[in-house]
Amino acid sequence: MKILVFNEEKKLDAYVGETICDFIRQHDQATIGFATGSTPLGVYQYFIDSYQNHKVSFQNVQAFNLDEYVGLKPEHPRSFASAMKNELFSHIDILPENIHALDGSKEDMDEECQRYETLIEQNPIDIQILGIGMDGHIAYNEPGSPLDGACHVVNLHQESIESSLDYGFDHIEDVPTQGVTQGIGTIMKAKQLIMMAKGEKKADLVKRMIYGEVTSDFPSSIIQRHPNVIVCLDQEAASQLKEEDYEKR
Ligand code: PGA
């Protein structure tokens, strides 16, 4: 595991953004996994700037979203599909048919999960962007999720429901109580993981993710077992790590 700690948020975003742009430029086809939430927004802005300055094209990119709320149609303004469209996809030249996501509004969610799992098997993810939730989740794999799980529906924990208020819901009662997510097993099949965390509120979680036991009680700890993972942190999120364990940037 490579751990990089950046003294400026802009540098962190540019590092992750450029790593992925480089990969896209060097490959005829690139399959990238995208995460919602506030943490990667600076990276998405980096992609938009790079595209607008003719430094990268996303026409050869297949995009896979990590997770979604159950009960919202993709076009619902608070869906993760809409968030990804508004924050990134509508500002770059990615082809609409290359944007893939779980649809949380399907009648048969088991079938929907199977469809998405198969699609990912057919299009293995080259680089997966990840964040860590306030209960240690990755994607919507809440504590207790099986470490080898496939795409599945989950009951959201209270911390995740509360965090959703940051994503534009006005009232807690409006937040869906279930999500649908790539499983931990699905995520672990990606060839490379880039885990990002920012801010003091993530410091304890980052410590446990890196030094703690690998356990389904703390799903993000699974990244310790991935052969190709870069953890990109700001100084606040890294404040509980030993200095000898990371590289300063
Ligand atoms: P955040 O969410 O980036 O908004 O902190 C992370 C997550 O829940 O995975």
Boltz pocket constraint, residues with backbone or C-beta under 6 A from the ligand:
constraints:
  - pocket:
      binder: B
      contacts: [[A, 36], [A, 37], [A, 38], [A, 39], [A, 40], [A, 130], [A, 131], [A, 132], [A, 133], [A, 134], [A, 137], [A, 138], [A, 139], [A, 163]]
      max_distance: 6.0
